[in-house]
């Protein structure tokens, strides 16, 4: 499986704190059936002001450490960017680590606040698409506005933005409402990827396999394979 969302790169955000924790998280990913782990550190102005050059340097060092530890897993660098007007500055500086190229556009994970969506969000996403960036909307099942007003999420999917739901939502870890929302998106055929969004070894551990099992009970193994292999591979491949 390909896990397109994780916070395993150590010491850059609220994910893995130490190298040992990061390596143990990767070992856990391998044990759950992940063959390619995409590392997607937060880029969040005022909190995690990461940029591509520094993250790429850290990624290169981490790749060497993973090789030395003999952990057999493919690694790629991406990012999870919090929506804000500062994204325009990042684009101008070519400072966003992208996952790949999909339909001619560079992909990255786009995060919305848990409760609201910013005014003008659709115009910013449209601007990104016009600049050849394709945001993958992460964990929409956990955003209260998208839940209460699904038409606001449909604006993004109608623009071609893929949706990624979280494995732990499907297992009920984020509560009954998030689970129901994730299940509904799956059954509607609106989801492009299931990912772990793992942050640590306990409460937010690598658990893509658990989400997969829950999803298979809803829509079957063949469709779930598309959401953990086929479509993610397209999203993280460079043309």
C-alpha positions as CSV (number, residue, x, y, z in Angstrom):
1,X,0.0,0.0,0.0
2,X,1.0,3.6,-0.5
3,X,0.4,5.9,2.5
4,X,0.2,9.5,1.2
5,X,-0.1,11.3,4.6
6,X,2.2,11.0,7.6
7,X,4.1,13.0,10.1
8,X,7.1,10.7,10.5
9,X,10.0,13.1,9.5
10,X,11.4,13.8,12.9
11,X,11.6,17.1,14.7
12,X,9.8,19.3,12.1
13,X,6.2,19.4,13.4
14,X,3.8,17.7,15.9
15,X,4.7,14.3,14.6
16,X,7.7,12.2,15.4
17,X,9.9,13.9,18.0
18,X,13.1,11.9,17.7
19,X,14.9,9.7,15.2
20,X,14.2,6.6,17.2
21,X,10.4,7.3,17.2
22,X,10.4,8.0,13.5
23,X,12.3,4.7,12.7
24,X,9.9,2.8,14.9
25,X,6.9,4.4,13.2
26,X,8.3,3.3,9.8
27,X,8.8,-0.2,11.1
28,X,5.2,-0.2,12.2
29,X,4.1,1.0,8.7
30,X,6.0,-1.9,7.1
31,X,4.3,-4.3,9.5
32,X,0.9,-2.9,8.4
33,X,1.6,-3.5,4.7
34,X,2.8,-0.1,3.6
35,X,5.4,-0.3,0.8
36,X,5.7,3.5,0.1
37,X,5.5,6.0,2.9
38,X,5.1,9.6,1.9
39,X,6.4,12.0,4.6
40,X,4.1,15.1,4.7
41,X,5.3,17.6,7.3
42,X,2.9,20.5,8.3
43,X,3.5,23.9,6.7
44,X,1.4,26.2,8.9
45,X,2.3,29.9,9.1
46,X,2.8,31.0,12.7
47,X,3.2,27.4,13.9
48,X,5.3,25.2,11.5
49,X,7.0,27.5,9.0
50,X,8.7,24.7,7.1
51,X,9.8,25.2,3.5
52,X,11.0,22.9,0.7
53,X,14.7,23.5,0.8
54,X,15.1,22.8,4.6
55,X,12.7,19.8,4.5
56,X,14.5,18.3,1.5
57,X,17.8,18.5,3.3
58,X,16.3,16.8,6.4
59,X,14.6,14.2,4.2
60,X,17.9,13.3,2.5
61,X,19.6,12.8,5.9
62,X,16.6,10.8,7.2
63,X,16.7,8.6,4.1
64,X,20.3,7.7,4.9
65,X,19.4,6.9,8.5
66,X,16.5,4.7,7.3
67,X,18.9,2.8,5.0
68,X,21.4,2.4,7.8
69,X,18.6,0.9,10.0
70,X,17.8,-1.5,7.1
71,X,14.1,-0.6,7.0
72,X,12.7,-1.8,3.7
73,X,10.2,0.9,2.7
74,X,10.1,3.5,-0.1
75,X,10.1,7.1,1.1
76,X,8.9,10.2,-0.6
77,X,8.7,13.8,0.6
78,X,5.5,15.9,0.3
79,X,3.8,18.4,2.6
80,X,0.5,19.2,4.3
81,X,-0.2,22.9,3.9
82,X,-2.7,24.8,6.1
83,X,-4.9,26.9,3.9
84,X,-4.1,30.6,4.2
85,X,-3.3,33.5,1.9
86,X,0.5,32.9,2.6
87,X,0.2,29.9,0.2
88,X,0.5,32.4,-2.7
89,X,3.9,33.4,-1.3
90,X,5.1,29.8,-1.0
91,X,4.1,29.2,-4.6
92,X,6.0,32.3,-5.8
93,X,9.1,31.0,-3.9
94,X,8.6,27.4,-5.1
95,X,8.7,26.5,-1.4
96,X,6.1,23.7,-1.3
97,X,7.3,20.1,-1.3
98,X,5.0,18.4,-3.8
99,X,4.0,14.7,-3.9
100,X,4.0,14.3,-7.6
101,X,2.3,15.4,-10.8
102,X,-1.3,14.4,-11.5
103,X,-3.1,15.5,-14.7
104,X,-0.3,17.9,-15.4
105,X,-0.5,19.6,-11.9
106,X,1.8,19.4,-8.9
107,X,0.0,17.7,-5.9
108,X,0.2,18.5,-2.2
109,X,-2.0,18.0,0.8
110,X,-4.2,20.9,1.7
111,X,-5.6,21.2,5.3
112,X,-8.6,23.2,6.4
113,X,-9.3,24.3,10.0
114,X,-11.3,21.8,12.0
115,X,-14.4,24.0,12.4
116,X,-14.6,26.6,9.7
117,X,-13.4,27.2,6.1
118,X,-11.9,30.6,5.3
119,X,-13.8,33.2,3.3
120,X,-12.7,33.0,-0.3
121,X,-11.3,29.5,0.0
122,X,-12.7,28.5,-3.4
123,X,-10.9,31.5,-5.1
124,X,-7.6,30.5,-3.5
125,X,-8.0,26.9,-4.7
126,X,-8.9,28.1,-8.1
127,X,-5.8,30.3,-8.1
128,X,-3.7,27.3,-7.1
129,X,-5.1,25.2,-9.9
130,X,-4.4,27.9,-12.4
131,X,-0.8,27.9,-11.2
132,X,-0.7,24.2,-11.9
133,X,-1.0,23.0,-8.3
134,X,-3.6,20.5,-7.4
135,X,-4.6,20.4,-3.7
136,X,-5.5,17.0,-2.2
137,X,-8.1,17.9,0.5
138,X,-7.2,16.0,3.6
139,X,-9.6,14.6,6.3
140,X,-12.8,16.5,5.1
141,X,-14.8,14.1,7.3
142,X,-13.4,15.9,10.3
143,X,-14.2,19.5,9.2
144,X,-17.5,20.7,10.7
145,X,-18.3,23.1,7.8
146,X,-17.9,20.4,5.2
147,X,-20.1,18.1,7.3
148,X,-22.9,20.6,7.8
149,X,-22.7,22.1,4.3
150,X,-21.4,19.4,2.0
151,X,-22.0,21.8,-1.0
152,X,-18.8,23.6,0.2
153,X,-16.8,20.5,-0.3
154,X,-18.5,19.8,-3.6
155,X,-17.1,23.1,-4.8
156,X,-13.6,21.6,-4.4
157,X,-14.4,18.2,-5.9
158,X,-16.0,19.9,-8.9
159,X,-12.7,21.7,-9.5
160,X,-11.0,18.3,-9.6
161,X,-9.5,18.2,-6.1
162,X,-9.0,14.6,-4.8
163,X,-10.2,13.8,-1.2
164,X,-8.2,11.8,1.3
165,X,-9.9,10.4,4.4
166,X,-8.1,9.1,7.5
167,X,-7.9,5.5,8.5
168,X,-8.7,6.3,12.1
169,X,-11.9,8.0,11.1
170,X,-13.1,4.8,9.6
171,X,-12.3,2.9,12.9
172,X,-14.1,5.4,15.1
173,X,-11.1,6.9,16.7
174,X,-12.2,10.5,15.9
175,X,-15.8,9.8,17.1
176,X,-19.0,8.6,15.6
177,X,-19.7,11.6,13.5
178,X,-16.3,11.5,11.7
179,X,-16.8,7.8,11.2
180,X,-20.2,8.3,9.6
181,X,-19.0,11.1,7.4
182,X,-16.0,9.0,6.2
183,X,-18.2,6.1,5.5
184,X,-20.7,8.3,3.6
185,X,-17.9,9.8,1.4
186,X,-16.6,6.3,0.7
187,X,-20.0,5.0,-0.3
188,X,-20.6,8.0,-2.5
189,X,-17.4,7.2,-4.4
190,X,-16.0,10.7,-3.5
191,X,-12.7,9.4,-2.0
192,X,-9.4,9.2,-3.9
193,X,-7.2,7.9,-1.0
194,X,-7.2,6.5,2.5
195,X,-4.2,7.4,4.5
196,X,-2.9,7.1,8.1
197,X,-2.1,10.7,9.0
198,X,0.0,9.1,11.7
199,X,1.8,11.3,14.2
200,X,3.3,9.0,16.9
201,X,3.4,5.4,18.2
202,X,0.3,5.4,20.3
203,X,-2.8,7.6,19.8
204,X,-2.0,8.5,16.2
205,X,0.0,5.4,15.1
206,X,0.5,4.1,11.6
207,X,-2.7,2.1,11.1
208,X,-3.6,2.2,7.5
209,X,-4.4,-1.5,7.6
210,X,-7.1,-0.9,10.2
211,X,-8.8,1.7,8.0
212,X,-8.5,-0.6,5.1
213,X,-10.3,-3.5,6.9
214,X,-13.1,-1.1,7.9
215,X,-13.4,0.2,4.3
216,X,-13.4,-3.2,2.8
217,X,-16.4,-4.2,4.9
218,X,-18.2,-1.2,3.3
219,X,-17.2,-1.1,-0.4
220,X,-15.1,-4.3,-1.0
221,X,-11.5,-5.1,-1.4
222,X,-11.2,-4.2,-5.1
223,X,-12.3,-0.6,-4.6
224,X,-10.2,-0.2,-1.5
225,X,-7.2,-1.3,-3.4
226,X,-7.8,1.6,-5.8
227,X,-7.7,4.0,-2.8
228,X,-4.5,2.6,-1.3
229,X,-2.6,1.7,-4.4
230,X,-3.8,2.7,-7.8
231,X,-4.9,6.3,-7.2
232,X,-2.2,7.1,-4.6
233,X,0.4,5.9,-7.1
234,X,-0.9,8.4,-9.6
235,X,-0.9,11.2,-7.1
236,X,2.7,10.7,-6.0
237,X,4.3,9.9,-9.4
238,X,6.3,12.6,-11.2
239,X,5.6,12.7,-14.9
